[in-house]
């Protein structure tokens, strides 16, 4: 867990809201979701990461993100700065304490471990994946994320609930959706996620199960 001085008060507020003693660490230990806190100083127009209690990161190292702005944190994501940064900053600034927003994110991983720090290049990590074994060697990793503003400190709580399942456990309809989504990944972001290294195996797996996949 990482926490800067700016994250102390929001952490205590979060714990009180959850009815427990302590701060961010105790709040995170009491719930399944990983938790991050972001604050904005009066002389800056953007939010910075000031606290993380992240047990199950998806290919990122929380300690390296501490103190960074949202744009800097998302620098590895293709197109974020050009296409998303200003909209996300505007959304965060307008977030009110009486609303909770949620979204889902997905990844294809070469491991079923909850904690995934990609130490290998995609070419190596997915090298053994084939259409015949993709059901056992590819794992669908889904993050259920929420955002809410804490009413007292004004900090923003970002939660991440991680769920992992082998490709073979998905329904035919979801395998088809996944194959289409992989094919539709924008160039650059698809490369970052290693899509070229497993996309053909995924489509081959779907074909072997008799799943029809529409053109992307």
C-alpha positions in Angstrom: 0.0 0.0 0.0 1.2 3.5 -0.8 -0.1 6.7 0.8 1.1 10.3 0.7 0.3 12.9 3.4 -2.5 14.2 1.2 -4.2 10.8 1.3 -4.4 10.5 5.1 -7.6 12.5 5.7 -9.5 10.9 2.7 -8.4 7.5 3.9 -9.9 8.1 7.4 -13.1 9.5 5.8 -13.4 6.4 3.7 -13.0 4.1 6.7 -15.6 6.1 8.6 -18.1 5.8 5.7 -17.6 2.0 5.7 -18.1 1.9 9.5 -14.6 0.7 10.4 -11.6 2.1 12.3 -8.4 3.2 10.5 -7.8 4.5 7.1 -7.3 3.4 3.5 -5.5 0.2 4.4 -8.2 -1.0 6.8 -10.9 0.0 4.3 -9.3 -2.0 1.5 -8.7 -5.1 3.7 -12.4 -5.2 4.6 -13.5 -5.3 0.9 -12.8 -7.3 -2.2 -12.1 -4.2 -4.4 -8.7 -2.5 -4.7 -9.0 1.2 -3.8 -7.2 4.4 -4.9 -7.6 7.9 -3.7 -7.1 11.1 -5.8 -7.1 14.7 -4.8 -6.7 18.1 -6.4 -4.7 21.0 -4.9 -6.1 24.5 -5.1 -3.3 25.6 -7.5 -3.6 22.7 -10.0 -6.5 21.9 -12.4 -6.0 18.2 -12.3 -6.2 15.3 -9.9 -3.2 13.3 -8.6 -3.0 9.8 -7.1 -2.4 10.2 -3.4 -3.2 6.7 -2.0 -3.3 3.1 -3.3 -4.4 -0.2 -1.7 -4.0 -2.4 -4.7 -3.5 -6.2 -4.3 -4.4 -7.2 -7.8 -2.9 -4.8 -10.4 -3.5 -5.4 -14.0 0.0 -4.8 -15.6 0.8 -1.6 -13.6 2.9 -0.9 -10.5 1.0 1.3 -8.1 4.2 2.7 -6.4 5.3 4.1 -9.7 2.1 6.0 -10.2 1.9 7.8 -6.9 1.8 11.6 -7.2 1.1 11.5 -10.9 -1.8 13.2 -12.7 -4.4 11.2 -14.5 -2.8 12.0 -17.9 0.6 10.9 -16.7 -0.7 7.8 -15.1 -2.4 6.8 -18.4 0.5 7.7 -20.6 1.1 4.1 -21.8 -2.5 3.9 -23.1 -2.6 4.7 -26.8 -4.5 7.9 -27.6 -5.4 8.8 -24.0 -3.7 12.2 -23.9 -5.0 13.2 -27.3 -8.6 11.8 -27.2 -9.6 11.2 -23.5 -7.6 13.3 -21.1 -9.6 16.6 -21.2 -12.9 14.8 -21.1 -11.9 12.7 -18.1 -10.5 15.7 -16.2 -13.8 17.6 -16.9 -15.8 14.6 -15.6 -13.7 14.3 -12.5 -14.1 18.0 -11.7 -17.9 17.8 -12.0 -18.3 14.5 -10.0 -20.7 15.1 -7.1 -20.8 13.1 -3.8 -24.3 11.9 -4.3 -23.5 9.8 -7.4 -21.4 6.7 -8.0 -20.3 5.9 -11.6 -19.2 2.5 -12.8 -17.6 1.0 -15.8 -16.0 -2.2 -16.9 -12.7 -2.9 -18.5 -11.3 -6.1 -20.0 -8.0 -7.7 -20.9 -6.7 -11.0 -22.2 -4.0 -12.3 -20.0 -1.6 -15.3 -20.3 -2.1 -16.2 -16.6 -5.0 -16.8 -14.3 -3.3 -15.1 -11.4 -5.2 -12.3 -9.7 -2.1 -10.2 -9.5 -0.8 -9.7 -13.0 2.5 -7.8 -13.6 3.5 -8.5 -17.2 7.2 -9.2 -16.8 7.5 -10.6 -20.4 7.0 -9.1 -23.8 3.7 -10.3 -25.3 5.6 -12.3 -28.0 7.0 -14.4 -25.2 4.1 -14.4 -22.8 1.6 -15.7 -25.5 4.2 -17.7 -27.5 2.7 -21.1 -26.5 -0.9 -20.2 -27.2 -2.6 -22.0 -30.1 -6.1 -22.5 -31.3 -6.1 -25.9 -29.7 -5.1 -24.8 -26.2 -6.4 -21.2 -26.1 -9.3 -22.2 -23.9 -6.9 -23.2 -21.1 -4.1 -20.7 -21.7 -5.9 -17.5 -22.3 -7.7 -15.8 -19.4 -10.3 -13.1 -19.6 -9.6 -10.4 -17.0 -12.4 -8.0 -16.2 -12.3 -5.0 -14.0 -15.4 -3.5 -12.5 -14.4 0.1 -11.7 -16.3 2.7 -9.7 -15.8 6.4 -9.1 -17.3 8.6 -6.3 -16.4 11.8 -4.5 -16.0 11.7 -0.8 -18.3 14.4 0.7 -16.0 15.8 3.4 -12.6 16.0 1.9 -13.7 16.1 -1.7 -11.2 13.4 -2.7 -12.2 10.9 -5.3 -12.4 7.2 -4.6 -11.6 4.8 -7.4 -12.3 1.2 -6.8 -11.3 -1.8 -9.0 -12.9 -5.2 -8.6 -10.9 -7.9 -10.5 -12.5 -11.0 -11.9 -10.6 -13.7 -13.9 -11.9 -16.7 -15.9 -10.4 -19.0 -18.5 -11.5 -18.5 -22.0 -13.1 -22.0 -22.2 -15.6 -21.0 -19.4 -17.2 -18.2 -21.5 -20.4 -18.8 -23.4 -20.3 -19.0 -27.2 -21.9 -15.5 -27.4 -19.3 -14.0 -25.1 -16.4 -15.7 -27.0 -17.8 -14.1 -30.2 -18.1 -10.7 -28.6 -14.5 -11.0 -27.3 -13.1 -12.0 -30.6 -14.8 -9.0 -32.2 -13.6 -6.6 -29.5 -10.0 -7.8 -29.9 -10.2 -7.3 -33.7 -11.5 -3.8 -33.1 -8.8 -2.6 -30.7 -7.2 0.5 -32.1 -3.8 0.2 -33.5 -1.2 0.9 -30.8 -3.5 0.0 -27.9 -4.0 -3.5 -29.4 -0.2 -3.8 -29.7 0.2 -2.7 -26.1 -2.2 -5.4 -25.0 -0.5 -8.0 -27.1 -3.5 -8.6 -29.3 -1.5 -9.6 -32.4 0.1 -12.4 -30.4 -3.1 -14.2 -29.5 -5.9 -12.9 -31.8 -5.5 -15.7 -34.4 -5.5 -18.4 -31.7 -8.6 -16.8 -30.2 -10.4 -16.9 -33.5 -9.2 -20.4 -34.2 -10.6 -21.5 -30.8 -13.9 -19.9 -31.6 -14.1 -21.6 -35.0 -13.3 -25.0 -33.5 -16.2 -24.5 -31.1 -18.5 -23.7 -34.1 -18.9 -20.1 -33.1 -19.6 -17.7 -36.0 -17.8 -14.4 -35.7 -19.0 -11.4 -37.8 -16.5 -9.1 -39.5 -15.2 -6.3 -37.3 
